[in-house]
């Protein structure tokens, strides 16, 4: 009996509901009474019913594919998150594609292709202000989720922002509690909005003690940077925690005890603290937002936690 291929209409008849009700349960849409939903799911489970995702896509004129676009220069940092999203997609019987973008011309081509293929959801990773106009236009007709995008709220996009200020504050406060002097190295290549959030969290950590926040602008020569760090070491006579977006490209040798913390999307070194996304929970949040069972739209602003990994 289990080899019989049941239809959606068969499930509806057995549950004494309309086929449209079964469809809403399968597609996680609309409001269904909990008892009705449980009864339908039980029958589906008992009969090993498997809906045809391809047929469902044709009916909705929409594929079940999820597309991810990410700046080519930062794609490696998002690989752990993309892996988690891929796992979630496989469990949900969906395809997922990733598009590293080199320039605005490529972005236009990719968005046109995704629109022609009626891709179900577009996930945008990272902050790229030059993408804003085209993404906003695409979002007028398509489902878009943007992680750590520009400091903007548009009701057509679900924005997910990392609580980076709170995490930097915790990192800095913990360092001071452990007898370290935290120093923030601000790179000229860091996005202005993100730079503001990092600096805000760093300064908040210093308010209770009224200590002067030590912030170095990295628009300096390597020699000048070395001299400034050495001067701070001589003044404080304590080990330093140097906080930076990513490891320095130029190797600098410091005397005394130096600890590092990187505000990076993935751990660069085993001997440094790293702040990174909670990949598993963030991927789960994204899929929850995509498959919300409520008729009410998701709140356009979501906050996701960051994790602090200590040296191994």
N, C-alpha and C positions, 0 to 999 in steps of 0.2 A: 504493500500500500504506500510505503514511503517513496517508492520510485515514481508514483504518479506526479505529473507536473501540474501543480495547482496554480490557478490564476488569482489575480487580485479580487475578482468577482466571487470566487469560491470562498476566499477568506471572509469577505464581507457577509456572504450568506450564512456562513457558520457562526459569525459573531452577531448576526441580526443588526447590522449597521449598513449604511450606504457605502459603496465603493470609494466615494470621495473621502469618507472618514478614515478608511484604511490608508488611503494615499497620504492624508495629512500626517498620520502616525509615522509612516515610512519616511516621509520627507521632513519630519520635525517642523511642521508648520501648523499654525493655528492653535486654538485652545481646545483641548479634549478633556472630558471628565476623567479623572485618574482611574476610576473603576473600568471605564470603557477602554482606555489605553492599555491597562493591565490585561484585560480580556483579549484584546487583539494581539498583543505581544505574546501572550501565552499560546494562542492558536498558531501564530507564526512559528513559534519555537517548536511546538508539538509536531507540526507538519514539515519542519525543515524548509520553510518557504524562503526562497531567495529571489528578490525582485531583480528584474533585468535593468541594470543601470544605464545601458545604452538606449533601451526603449524609453526609459524615463527622461533621458537627455533630449531625445528627439521630440518628445511630447512637450517639454518645457522650452524647446528651442535654445537649450543651454547645455554645454558640456559639463561634466563633473570634474573638469580639470582646474587645478589651482596653479596660478602663476606667481612666481617670486621675482621681483627685480631688485637688484642691489648694485651699488657702484662697484665697478671693477677693482678699484683701488682698495676697497675695504672688504671684499668678498670673503677672504680667508678668515676674517674675524667672526663672520656669521656662520661658518660651516657647522659648528655644533648645533646651532638653532635650526639650520636647514635640515640636518640629520633628524632632529626630533620632529620637525614638521613632516618630513617624509614618512617617518614611522606612523604618525597620526593619520596621514593620508592613506597609507596602505591599510590600516585597520578600518578605515571608513570607505574602503573600495573606491578611492579616488586616485587620479593621476596628479603628479605635481611636477612642474618644470621650473628651472631657475635660469634667469637671464642676467648675466653680468653686463652692465651698461658702461661703455667707454665715454660716450658723449651724447649731447642732446639729440643729434641726428639719429643715433641708434635708438634712443628712447622713443622717438616718434614712430619709427618703423615697428618696434616691438608692440607698442600700444595699438597701432593699426591692425597688426596681426592678431593680437588677443581679442580685439573687438570683433573682427571677422569670424573668429572661432567661437565666439560667445562663451569665453572662459568664465567660470562661475565666480571666482574671487581673485582679486589681485592683492598680493601682500608686498608692500614696499618697505625695504629695510634701509635705515640710515637717513641722515639729514643731508639733502642736496637741494638748496634753494632754487637752483636753476630748473629743477623738475616741477616746481610747484604749479605753474600755469597749466601744463599739459596733464598733470595728474588730477587737478581739480576739474578740468574739462572731461576727462575720462570718467571721473566719479559721478558725473551727472546722470549717467546711464548704467553704471556698473558698480558692483560691490567692491569697495577698497578698504583695506586695513593698512595703516601706516605706522610703523614702529620708529620712535625717536625721530620724527620728522620735524619740519619747521615749527616755530612757536606760533601756531595758528589753530583755530578751531573752526572747521567747516562742517555743517551737519550732514553733508554727503559722504564724509569719511569718518571711519572709526579710528581715532588717534590713540596710540598706546605710548606712554612716556615712562622712561625709567626714573625711579626716585633717586637720581644720582646725588642730589644735594644732601639728602639724609644719609646716604651711604658714605659719602666723603666726610661728613660730620662725624659719623661713628668711627671711621678709620682714623681720623685725626685725634679725636678724643681718646681713643684707646692707646694711640701712640704716646700722647702726653702722660696718660696714667701709668704707662710702662717706663717712663723716664726718658723718652725720646723727644727730640725737638723736630717737629714736622716742618718741612719746607716744600712749598708748592712751586713746581717749575711749569710755567705756562708757555706752551708752544704757540708760535705764531700761526701754525697750520691748523690748530683746533678751531672748530666751528664756533662763532661768536656766542651763540645761544648756549651751547654746551659749556663753553668757557665761563660764562656767567653763572651757570648752575654749579659748576665745580668750585669756583671762587666763593660763591655764596655759602655753600656747605662748609668750606674750609674756615671762613671767617666766623660762622656761627659757633664752631667748636671752640673758638678762642674767647667768646664773650664771657663765660662764667669766671674765667681766670684773669680777664682783662689783659692777657698777654698780647703782644704785638704780632699779628700774622706775618710770617716770613714768606713773601711771594717774589719770585724772580722771573722777570720777563726774559724769555730765551732769545730775544732778538739781539743776541750778543755773540762775540767770538768765543771759541772754545776756551781760550786763555782767560778771558774776562769771567766766564762762568766758573772756571776753576778757582779763580781768585776770590770770587764772591762766596763760594761754598767754603773755601778755606777760612775766610774771615768769619763766617758764621760759626764754624767749628771752634775757632779760637775764642770767640765771644761767649758761646754757650757752655763749652767744655762738657758737652753731652753727646751721645751718639745721635746721628741725624736720621730722619726718615724722609727721603726724597720722593715726592709724589709727582708722577708724570703720566701723560696720556699713554705713551709707549716708550720702550727703551730708546736711549740716545743712539743716534746713528754713528756718532763719533765717540770712540772709546776715550773716556777720561779716567785717569787714575787719581783717586783721592786718598789722602792719608787719614788715619783715624777710622772709626767705626761708622760705616754707612749702610743703611738699610734702604731697600727700594720698594715702592708700591706703584703698580701700573693700573691706570684706568682703561683697561683693555677688554675686548670682547672675548679674549681667550688667554690662558696663562702663557706667558712668553718664557719665563725662567722658573726653575724649581726653587731658586733662592730668593724669590721676591713675592710680596703679597700682590694679589690681583683682584680687581673688581670686575665681575662679569655678569652677564644675564643668567637668570635662573631658567636655563633652556627648557627643561621638561615642563615646568609649570607655565612658562610663557607659551609654549606650543599648545598646551591644553587650553589656555585662555583663548588663543586665537581660534581654535576649532570650536570652542563653546560659543564665541561670538558669531561664527559662521553658521552654526546649526541651531541657533536659539529657537526654542519652541514657542516663544511668546509672539503675539502679534505686535507688541510694542517694540520699537527699534531699540537696539543697544545704546547705552549712553555714549555719546561721541568721544568722551575722554576716559580712558582706562589707565590705571597706574600699575606697573609691574615692579616687583622687587629685584634688587641686585644682590649678588652674593660676594662675600669677601673670603678668598682662599688664602690661607697662611702658607709660608714656605714649607716645602716637604723636607 
